[in-house]
Structures are given as C-alpha cells and as structure tokens.
Amino acid sequence: MGAISNHYGDISNWIEKVIESCETTKQTRTADKLLRNFENKLIIQYPADYWPNYYYDVIQTLKQQLDDKREELLKTQLT
C-alpha cells in the first residue's frame, strides 16, 4: 500500500490512515519512521516554507495522532 500521489496532502492523509491502522506498538514505531521520512522530505523540498507552513499544520498534527495511538495501545496492553 502506498500513497496515491506525491502531493504532501495525499501523503499526509496516507500516513494518517497508517497510524489509525496500527494494532501494536511495533507498528507505531514503523509509522514513526514513515513520519520522520516524510518530515525530512518536506524539509529538503521546502526549506523556506517548512516551519511556517508544514511543521505546525501537518507534521505536528501527525505526531500528536501517533502519540495518541501509542497511548491507546499501551492502555489496552496493560489491561
């Protein structure tokens, strides 16, 4: 499964779906690697626009979703 296009919005949506589909903490680590690769791609492609346009609106949102998913999985593993 891969992103439909190379547009950052499509890739962001795809990563969001990957995060939502994680069922183990190991899968969240893989999703984290995917997110870091995407972040690095944005930094390289859009160095001047990265911080004002992409970090806060795209990357930070995905990182928060990933953190929430990890927390949810850890809670279910403890019970």
Stockholm file with secondary structure:
# STOCKHOLM 1.0

chainA/1-79         MGAISNHYGDISNWIEKVIESCETTKQTRTADKLLRNFENKLIIQYPADYWPNYYYDVIQTLKQQLDDKREELLKTQLT
#=GR chainA/1-79 SS CCCSSSSHHHHHHHHHHHHHHCCSHHHHHHHHHHHHHHHHHHHHHCTTTIIIIIIIIIIHHHHHHHHHHHHHHHHHHHC
#=GC SS_cons        CCCSSSSHHHHHHHHHHHHHHCCSHHHHHHHHHHHHHHHHHHHHHCTTTIIIIIIIIIIHHHHHHHHHHHHHHHHHHHC
//
